[in-house]
Amino acid sequence: MNITEAISITELSRLLQKSRPTIYKYITDYEEGSESSIPPAVLRLFHLIDHEDLSHDDIIQYCKTRFGSLDAEILPQARRLIEFIKENQHRIDFERLEKLIRKVID
């Protein structure tokens, strides 16, 4: 099943907490077989939609379970990290930190 037939870009964007252009890029890359640029969790979702014929409700539930729980787990850690950075900013190589964050996010 085509991903955009199963769920709208706008809804998928909201559920995955990614911008619509990012979702479009992921879908284009997936359809072209360039899967290395897609985060593993998103790639698993695309495979499920494509091969398991998930219903719209199944997709929403999967996203809420898989991606919603990550937010609950990561947000407190992110807050602690921000506090650590504020307290130790004189010892941090921000250029290196930015590169690391970009690598993790992409």
RODREN-81974 format. One record per atom (N, C-alpha, C): residue number from 1; atom name; x, y, z. Coordinates in steps of 0.02 Angstrom, whole numbers. Example, Ala and Ser with C-alpha at 12.3 -4.5 7.8 and 13.67 -1.06 7.14 Angstrom:
BEGIN
<node num="1" atomo="N" c1="660" c2="-284" c3="390"/>
<node num="1" atomo="CA" c1="615" c2="-225" c3="390"/>
<node num="1" atomo="C" c1="660" c2="-165" c3="390"/>
<node num="2" atomo="N" c1="642" c2="-112" c3="354"/>
<node num="2" atomo="CA" c1="684" c2="-53" c3="357"/>
<node num="2" atomo="C" c1="645" c2="2" c3="394"/>
REM end
This chain:
BEGIN
<node num="1" atomo="N" c1="42" c2="-60" c3="0"/>
<node num="1" atomo="CA" c1="0" c2="0" c3="0"/>
<node num="1" atomo="C" c1="44" c2="62" c3="0"/>
<node num="2" atomo="N" c1="26" c2="110" c3="-39"/>
<node num="2" atomo="CA" c1="60" c2="174" c3="-41"/>
<node num="2" atomo="C" c1="51" c2="210" c3="26"/>
<node num="3" atomo="N" c1="104" c2="238" c3="52"/>
<node num="3" atomo="CA" c1="102" c2="271" c3="118"/>
<node num="3" atomo="C" c1="51" c2="327" c3="119"/>
<node num="4" atomo="N" c1="51" c2="369" c3="67"/>
<node num="4" atomo="CA" c1="5" c2="426" c3="66"/>
<node num="4" atomo="C" c1="-67" c2="405" c3="54"/>
<node num="5" atomo="N" c1="-79" c2="344" c3="32"/>
<node num="5" atomo="CA" c1="-147" c2="319" c3="28"/>
<node num="5" atomo="C" c1="-172" c2="298" c3="96"/>
<node num="6" atomo="N" c1="-126" c2="278" c3="139"/>
<node num="6" atomo="CA" c1="-144" c2="253" c3="206"/>
<node num="6" atomo="C" c1="-153" c2="309" c3="256"/>
<node num="7" atomo="N" c1="-115" c2="364" c3="249"/>
<node num="7" atomo="CA" c1="-118" c2="419" c3="297"/>
<node num="7" atomo="C" c1="-92" c2="483" c3="263"/>
<node num="8" atomo="N" c1="-120" c2="539" c3="282"/>
<node num="8" atomo="CA" c1="-99" c2="602" c3="251"/>
<node num="8" atomo="C" c1="-30" c2="624" c3="276"/>
<node num="9" atomo="N" c1="3" c2="662" c3="236"/>
<node num="9" atomo="CA" c1="69" c2="689" c3="254"/>
<node num="9" atomo="C" c1="63" c2="733" c3="316"/>
<node num="10" atomo="N" c1="11" c2="773" c3="319"/>
<node num="10" atomo="CA" c1="1" c2="818" c3="376"/>
<node num="10" atomo="C" c1="-7" c2="778" c3="441"/>
<node num="11" atomo="N" c1="-47" c2="726" c3="438"/>
<node num="11" atomo="CA" c1="-58" c2="686" c3="498"/>
<node num="11" atomo="C" c1="5" c2="647" c3="517"/>
<node num="12" atomo="N" c1="39" c2="620" c3="468"/>
<node num="12" atomo="CA" c1="100" c2="583" c3="482"/>
<node num="12" atomo="C" c1="153" c2="631" c3="511"/>
<node num="13" atomo="N" c1="156" c2="691" c3="484"/>
<node num="13" atomo="CA" c1="202" c2="741" c3="509"/>
<node num="13" atomo="C" c1="189" c2="756" c3="583"/>
<node num="14" atomo="N" c1="127" c2="764" c3="600"/>
<node num="14" atomo="CA" c1="108" c2="778" c3="669"/>
<node num="14" atomo="C" c1="125" c2="718" c3="714"/>
<node num="15" atomo="N" c1="109" c2="658" c3="692"/>
<node num="15" atomo="CA" c1="121" c2="599" c3="733"/>
<node num="15" atomo="C" c1="195" c2="585" c3="743"/>
<node num="16" atomo="N" c1="235" c2="597" c3="692"/>
<node num="16" atomo="CA" c1="307" c2="584" c3="696"/>
<node num="16" atomo="C" c1="346" c2="644" c3="722"/>
<node num="17" atomo="N" c1="312" c2="701" c3="729"/>
<node num="17" atomo="CA" c1="342" c2="763" c3="752"/>
<node num="17" atomo="C" c1="401" c2="784" c3="707"/>
<node num="18" atomo="N" c1="388" c2="778" c3="642"/>
<node num="18" atomo="CA" c1="435" c2="800" c3="590"/>
<node num="18" atomo="C" c1="399" c2="848" c3="544"/>
<node num="19" atomo="N" c1="436" c2="890" c3="510"/>
<node num="19" atomo="CA" c1="404" c2="937" c3="464"/>
<node num="19" atomo="C" c1="377" c2="899" c3="403"/>
<node num="20" atomo="N" c1="328" c2="930" c3="370"/>
<node num="20" atomo="CA" c1="301" c2="899" c3="310"/>
<node num="20" atomo="C" c1="354" c2="890" c3="255"/>
<node num="21" atomo="N" c1="397" c2="940" c3="243"/>
<node num="21" atomo="CA" c1="450" c2="928" c3="194"/>
<node num="21" atomo="C" c1="495" c2="868" c3="211"/>
<node num="22" atomo="N" c1="508" c2="859" c3="275"/>
<node num="22" atomo="CA" c1="548" c2="801" c3="296"/>
<node num="22" atomo="C" c1="511" c2="736" c3="281"/>
<node num="23" atomo="N" c1="446" c2="734" c3="296"/>
<node num="23" atomo="CA" c1="407" c2="674" c3="282"/>
<node num="23" atomo="C" c1="405" c2="661" c3="207"/>
<node num="24" atomo="N" c1="396" c2="713" c3="167"/>
<node num="24" atomo="CA" c1="397" c2="705" c3="94"/>
<node num="24" atomo="C" c1="464" c2="675" c3="72"/>
<node num="25" atomo="N" c1="519" c2="701" c3="100"/>
<node num="25" atomo="CA" c1="585" c2="676" c3="82"/>
<node num="25" atomo="C" c1="592" c2="602" c3="101"/>
<node num="26" atomo="N" c1="571" c2="584" c3="161"/>
<node num="26" atomo="CA" c1="575" c2="514" c3="183"/>
<node num="26" atomo="C" c1="535" c2="469" c3="136"/>
<node num="27" atomo="N" c1="475" c2="490" c3="118"/>
<node num="27" atomo="CA" c1="433" c2="449" c3="74"/>
<node num="27" atomo="C" c1="465" c2="442" c3="5"/>
<node num="28" atomo="N" c1="490" c2="498" c3="-22"/>
<node num="28" atomo="CA" c1="524" c2="496" c3="-87"/>
<node num="28" atomo="C" c1="584" c2="449" c3="-85"/>
<node num="29" atomo="N" c1="624" c2="456" c3="-33"/>
<node num="29" atomo="CA" c1="683" c2="413" c3="-25"/>
<node num="29" atomo="C" c1="662" c2="340" c3="-19"/>
<node num="30" atomo="N" c1="609" c2="327" c3="19"/>
<node num="30" atomo="CA" c1="585" c2="258" c3="27"/>
<node num="30" atomo="C" c1="562" c2="229" c3="-39"/>
<node num="31" atomo="N" c1="524" c2="268" c3="-76"/>
<node num="31" atomo="CA" c1="498" c2="244" c3="-141"/>
<node num="31" atomo="C" c1="554" c2="234" c3="-192"/>
<node num="32" atomo="N" c1="609" c2="272" c3="-185"/>
<node num="32" atomo="CA" c1="665" c2="266" c3="-231"/>
<node num="32" atomo="C" c1="717" c2="214" c3="-207"/>
<node num="33" atomo="N" c1="704" c2="185" c3="-148"/>
<node num="33" atomo="CA" c1="750" c2="135" c3="-121"/>
<node num="33" atomo="C" c1="811" c2="163" c3="-86"/>
<node num="34" atomo="N" c1="809" c2="228" c3="-70"/>
<node num="34" atomo="CA" c1="864" c2="260" c3="-34"/>
<node num="34" atomo="C" c1="849" c2="261" c3="41"/>
<node num="35" atomo="N" c1="846" c2="203" c3="70"/>
<node num="35" atomo="CA" c1="822" c2="196" c3="139"/>
<node num="35" atomo="C" c1="873" c2="218" c3="192"/>
<node num="36" atomo="N" c1="936" c2="226" c3="173"/>
<node num="36" atomo="CA" c1="987" c2="243" c3="222"/>
<node num="36" atomo="C" c1="977" c2="313" c3="253"/>
<node num="37" atomo="N" c1="940" c2="355" c3="218"/>
<node num="37" atomo="CA" c1="930" c2="423" c3="243"/>
<node num="37" atomo="C" c1="869" c2="429" c3="290"/>
<node num="38" atomo="N" c1="833" c2="374" c3="299"/>
<node num="38" atomo="CA" c1="772" c2="374" c3="339"/>
<node num="38" atomo="C" c1="788" c2="346" c3="408"/>
<node num="39" atomo="N" c1="768" c2="381" c3="461"/>
<node num="39" atomo="CA" c1="779" c2="355" c3="529"/>
<node num="39" atomo="C" c1="749" c2="285" c3="536"/>
<node num="40" atomo="N" c1="783" c2="240" c3="571"/>
<node num="40" atomo="CA" c1="760" c2="171" c3="577"/>
<node num="40" atomo="C" c1="688" c2="162" c3="600"/>
<node num="41" atomo="N" c1="666" c2="202" c3="649"/>
<node num="41" atomo="CA" c1="598" c2="195" c3="674"/>
<node num="41" atomo="C" c1="547" c2="214" c3="620"/>
<node num="42" atomo="N" c1="562" c2="266" c3="581"/>
<node num="42" atomo="CA" c1="517" c2="287" c3="527"/>
<node num="42" atomo="C" c1="518" c2="235" c3="471"/>
<node num="43" atomo="N" c1="576" c2="208" c3="457"/>
<node num="43" atomo="CA" c1="582" c2="157" c3="406"/>
<node num="43" atomo="C" c1="541" c2="95" c3="424"/>
<node num="44" atomo="N" c1="543" c2="74" c3="488"/>
<node num="44" atomo="CA" c1="502" c2="18" c3="511"/>
<node num="44" atomo="C" c1="428" c2="31" c3="499"/>
<node num="45" atomo="N" c1="407" c2="93" c3="515"/>
<node num="45" atomo="CA" c1="337" c2="111" c3="504"/>
<node num="45" atomo="C" c1="319" c2="106" c3="430"/>
<node num="46" atomo="N" c1="362" c2="133" c3="386"/>
<node num="46" atomo="CA" c1="349" c2="130" c3="314"/>
<node num="46" atomo="C" c1="344" c2="58" c3="290"/>
<node num="47" atomo="N" c1="389" c2="15" c3="315"/>
<node num="47" atomo="CA" c1="386" c2="-55" c3="296"/>
<node num="47" atomo="C" c1="320" c2="-87" c3="319"/>
<node num="48" atomo="N" c1="299" c2="-70" c3="379"/>
<node num="48" atomo="CA" c1="236" c2="-97" c3="404"/>
<node num="48" atomo="C" c1="177" c2="-75" c3="361"/>
<node num="49" atomo="N" c1="176" c2="-11" c3="345"/>
<node num="49" atomo="CA" c1="121" c2="15" c3="303"/>
<node num="49" atomo="C" c1="123" c2="-18" c3="234"/>
<node num="50" atomo="N" c1="183" c2="-25" c3="207"/>
<node num="50" atomo="CA" c1="191" c2="-51" c3="139"/>
<node num="50" atomo="C" c1="177" c2="-126" c3="134"/>
<node num="51" atomo="N" c1="199" c2="-164" c3="185"/>
<node num="51" atomo="CA" c1="195" c2="-237" c3="180"/>
<node num="51" atomo="C" c1="141" c2="-270" c3="223"/>
<node num="52" atomo="N" c1="120" c2="-236" c3="275"/>
<node num="52" atomo="CA" c1="71" c2="-266" c3="320"/>
<node num="52" atomo="C" c1="0" c2="-239" c3="309"/>
<node num="53" atomo="N" c1="-6" c2="-191" c3="264"/>
<node num="53" atomo="CA" c1="-72" c2="-163" c3="248"/>
<node num="53" atomo="C" c1="-108" c2="-138" c3="311"/>
<node num="54" atomo="N" c1="-72" c2="-97" c3="349"/>
<node num="54" atomo="CA" c1="-102" c2="-69" c3="410"/>
<node num="54" atomo="C" c1="-160" c2="-23" c3="394"/>
<node num="55" atomo="N" c1="-210" c2="-24" c3="436"/>
<node num="55" atomo="CA" c1="-265" c2="24" c3="428"/>
<node num="55" atomo="C" c1="-243" c2="92" c3="454"/>
<node num="56" atomo="N" c1="-282" c2="142" c3="439"/>
<node num="56" atomo="CA" c1="-268" c2="210" c3="463"/>
<node num="56" atomo="C" c1="-264" c2="210" c3="539"/>
<node num="57" atomo="N" c1="-311" c2="178" c3="572"/>
<node num="57" atomo="CA" c1="-312" c2="175" c3="645"/>
<node num="57" atomo="C" c1="-251" c2="138" c3="672"/>
<node num="58" atomo="N" c1="-230" c2="85" c3="638"/>
<node num="58" atomo="CA" c1="-170" c2="47" c3="659"/>
<node num="58" atomo="C" c1="-108" c2="92" c3="656"/>
<node num="59" atomo="N" c1="-104" c2="132" c3="603"/>
<node num="59" atomo="CA" c1="-47" c2="177" c3="595"/>
<node num="59" atomo="C" c1="-45" c2="228" c3="652"/>
<node num="60" atomo="N" c1="-102" c2="257" c3="666"/>
<node num="60" atomo="CA" c1="-106" c2="306" c3="720"/>
<node num="60" atomo="C" c1="-86" c2="275" c3="786"/>
<node num="61" atomo="N" c1="-112" c2="216" c3="800"/>
<node num="61" atomo="CA" c1="-97" c2="182" c3="863"/>
<node num="61" atomo="C" c1="-22" c2="165" c3="868"/>
<node num="62" atomo="N" c1="5" c2="140" c3="813"/>
<node num="62" atomo="CA" c1="76" c2="123" c3="811"/>
<node num="62" atomo="C" c1="119" c2="186" c3="826"/>
<node num="63" atomo="N" c1="102" c2="241" c3="793"/>
<node num="63" atomo="CA" c1="140" c2="302" c3="802"/>
<node num="63" atomo="C" c1="134" c2="329" c3="873"/>
<node num="64" atomo="N" c1="75" c2="327" c3="900"/>
<node num="64" atomo="CA" c1="65" c2="351" c3="969"/>
<node num="64" atomo="C" c1="104" c2="308" c3="1018"/>
<node num="65" atomo="N" c1="103" c2="243" c3="1007"/>
<node num="65" atomo="CA" c1="139" c2="198" c3="1052"/>
<node num="65" atomo="C" c1="214" c2="204" c3="1044"/>
<node num="66" atomo="N" c1="237" c2="203" c3="982"/>
<node num="66" atomo="CA" c1="308" c2="202" c3="968"/>
<node num="66" atomo="C" c1="341" c2="270" c3="977"/>
<node num="67" atomo="N" c1="310" c2="322" c3="951"/>
<node num="67" atomo="CA" c1="341" c2="387" c3="952"/>
<node num="67" atomo="C" c1="319" c2="428" c3="1013"/>
<node num="68" atomo="N" c1="259" c2="418" c3="1036"/>
<node num="68" atomo="CA" c1="235" c2="454" c3="1095"/>
<node num="68" atomo="C" c1="274" c2="436" c3="1158"/>
<node num="69" atomo="N" c1="288" c2="371" c3="1166"/>
<node num="69" atomo="CA" c1="325" c2="349" c3="1225"/>
<node num="69" atomo="C" c1="396" c2="375" c3="1225"/>
<node num="70" atomo="N" c1="424" c2="384" c3="1165"/>
<node num="70" atomo="CA" c1="492" c2="411" c3="1162"/>
<node num="70" atomo="C" c1="494" c2="482" c3="1189"/>
<node num="71" atomo="N" c1="443" c2="522" c3="1174"/>
<node num="71" atomo="CA" c1="440" c2="590" c3="1199"/>
<node num="71" atomo="C" c1="439" c2="591" c3="1274"/>
<node num="72" atomo="N" c1="398" c2="549" c3="1304"/>
<node num="72" atomo="CA" c1="393" c2="547" c3="1376"/>
<node num="72" atomo="C" c1="459" c2="527" c3="1408"/>
<node num="73" atomo="N" c1="497" c2="485" c3="1374"/>
<node num="73" atomo="CA" c1="561" c2="462" c3="1400"/>
<node num="73" atomo="C" c1="616" c2="512" c3="1388"/>
<node num="74" atomo="N" c1="616" c2="544" c3="1330"/>
<node num="74" atomo="CA" c1="672" c2="587" c3="1310"/>
<node num="74" atomo="C" c1="667" c2="658" c3="1339"/>
<node num="75" atomo="N" c1="607" c2="685" c3="1347"/>
<node num="75" atomo="CA" c1="600" c2="754" c3="1370"/>
<node num="75" atomo="C" c1="635" c2="767" c3="1436"/>
<node num="76" atomo="N" c1="626" c2="726" c3="1488"/>
<node num="76" atomo="CA" c1="663" c2="739" c3="1551"/>
<node num="76" atomo="C" c1="739" c2="735" c3="1541"/>
<node num="77" atomo="N" c1="762" c2="690" c3="1499"/>
<node num="77" atomo="CA" c1="833" c2="684" c3="1486"/>
<node num="77" atomo="C" c1="859" c2="747" c3="1450"/>
<node num="78" atomo="N" c1="819" c2="773" c3="1404"/>
<node num="78" atomo="CA" c1="838" c2="833" c3="1368"/>
<node num="78" atomo="C" c1="843" c2="892" c3="1416"/>
<node num="79" atomo="N" c1="796" c2="897" c3="1462"/>
<node num="79" atomo="CA" c1="798" c2="951" c3="1511"/>
<node num="79" atomo="C" c1="861" c2="947" c3="1554"/>
<node num="80" atomo="N" c1="878" c2="886" c3="1576"/>
<node num="80" atomo="CA" c1="940" c2="877" c3="1616"/>
<node num="80" atomo="C" c1="1001" c2="896" c3="1575"/>
<node num="81" atomo="N" c1="1001" c2="878" c3="1512"/>
<node num="81" atomo="CA" c1="1057" c2="895" c3="1468"/>
<node num="81" atomo="C" c1="1064" c2="970" c3="1461"/>
<node num="82" atomo="N" c1="1010" c2="1004" c3="1452"/>
<node num="82" atomo="CA" c1="1011" c2="1077" c3="1445"/>
<node num="82" atomo="C" c1="1039" c2="1109" c3="1508"/>
<node num="83" atomo="N" c1="1018" c2="1085" c3="1566"/>
<node num="83" atomo="CA" c1="1044" c2="1111" c3="1629"/>
<node num="83" atomo="C" c1="1119" c2="1099" c3="1635"/>
<node num="84" atomo="N" c1="1140" c2="1039" c3="1615"/>
<node num="84" atomo="CA" c1="1212" c2="1023" c3="1617"/>
<node num="84" atomo="C" c1="1251" c2="1070" c3="1571"/>
<node num="85" atomo="N" c1="1225" c2="1082" c3="1512"/>
<node num="85" atomo="CA" c1="1258" c2="1127" c3="1464"/>
<node num="85" atomo="C" c1="1263" c2="1198" c3="1493"/>
<node num="86" atomo="N" c1="1210" c2="1222" c3="1523"/>
<node num="86" atomo="CA" c1="1211" c2="1289" c3="1553"/>
<node num="86" atomo="C" c1="1264" c2="1294" c3="1607"/>
<node num="87" atomo="N" c1="1268" c2="1242" c3="1649"/>
<node num="87" atomo="CA" c1="1316" c2="1242" c3="1705"/>
<node num="87" atomo="C" c1="1388" c2="1235" c3="1681"/>
<node num="88" atomo="N" c1="1398" c2="1203" c3="1625"/>
<node num="88" atomo="CA" c1="1466" c2="1188" c3="1602"/>
<node num="88" atomo="C" c1="1484" c2="1220" c3="1535"/>
<node num="89" atomo="N" c1="1450" c2="1274" c3="1518"/>
<node num="89" atomo="CA" c1="1460" c2="1303" c3="1452"/>
<node num="89" atomo="C" c1="1531" c2="1327" c3="1439"/>
<node num="90" atomo="N" c1="1567" c2="1344" c3="1491"/>
<node num="90" atomo="CA" c1="1636" c2="1367" c3="1482"/>
<node num="90" atomo="C" c1="1683" c2="1310" c3="1463"/>
<node num="91" atomo="N" c1="1662" c2="1247" c3="1472"/>
<node num="91" atomo="CA" c1="1705" c2="1190" c3="1456"/>
<node num="91" atomo="C" c1="1682" c2="1151" c3="1394"/>
<node num="92" atomo="N" c1="1630" c2="1175" c3="1360"/>
<node num="92" atomo="CA" c1="1601" c2="1137" c3="1306"/>
<node num="92" atomo="C" c1="1623" c2="1164" c3="1238"/>
<node num="93" atomo="N" c1="1641" c2="1120" c3="1194"/>
<node num="93" atomo="CA" c1="1658" c2="1137" c3="1125"/>
<node num="93" atomo="C" c1="1592" c2="1136" c3="1086"/>
<node num="94" atomo="N" c1="1560" c2="1194" c3="1078"/>
<node num="94" atomo="CA" c1="1494" c2="1197" c3="1049"/>
<node num="94" atomo="C" c1="1492" c2="1178" c3="975"/>
<node num="95" atomo="N" c1="1546" c2="1191" c3="940"/>
<node num="95" atomo="CA" c1="1548" c2="1171" c3="869"/>
<node num="95" atomo="C" c1="1546" c2="1094" c3="864"/>
<node num="96" atomo="N" c1="1584" c2="1062" c3="904"/>
<node num="96" atomo="CA" c1="1585" c2="988" c3="905"/>
<node num="96" atomo="C" c1="1517" c2="960" c3="928"/>
<node num="97" atomo="N" c1="1489" c2="992" c3="978"/>
<node num="97" atomo="CA" c1="1423" c2="970" c3="1004"/>
<node num="97" atomo="C" c1="1370" c2="978" c3="950"/>
<node num="98" atomo="N" c1="1371" c2="1033" c3="914"/>
<node num="98" atomo="CA" c1="1322" c2="1044" c3="860"/>
<node num="98" atomo="C" c1="1328" c2="990" c3="806"/>
<node num="99" atomo="N" c1="1389" c2="973" c3="787"/>
<node num="99" atomo="CA" c1="1400" c2="921" c3="737"/>
<node num="99" atomo="C" c1="1372" c2="854" c3="761"/>
<node num="100" atomo="N" c1="1384" c2="838" c3="825"/>
<node num="100" atomo="CA" c1="1359" c2="776" c3="853"/>
<node num="100" atomo="C" c1="1282" c2="774" c3="853"/>
<node num="101" atomo="N" c1="1252" c2="829" c3="873"/>
<node num="101" atomo="CA" c1="1179" c2="832" c3="875"/>
<node num="101" atomo="C" c1="1150" c2="825" c3="805"/>
<node num="102" atomo="N" c1="1179" c2="859" c3="757"/>
<node num="102" atomo="CA" c1="1155" c2="854" c3="687"/>
<node num="102" atomo="C" c1="1161" c2="783" c3="662"/>
<node num="103" atomo="N" c1="1215" c2="749" c3="679"/>
<node num="103" atomo="CA" c1="1225" c2="680" c3="658"/>
<node num="103" atomo="C" c1="1171" c2="635" c3="688"/>
<node num="104" atomo="N" c1="1155" c2="645" c3="751"/>
<node num="104" atomo="CA" c1="1103" c2="605" c3="785"/>
<node num="104" atomo="C" c1="1034" c2="619" c3="756"/>
<node num="105" atomo="N" c1="1019" c2="681" c3="744"/>
<node num="105" atomo="CA" c1="953" c2="701" c3="720"/>
<node num="105" atomo="C" c1="942" c2="677" c3="648"/>
<node num="106" atomo="N" c1="992" c2="684" c3="606"/>
<node num="106" atomo="CA" c1="986" c2="665" c3="537"/>
<node num="106" atomo="C" c1="989" c2="590" c3="532"/>
REM end
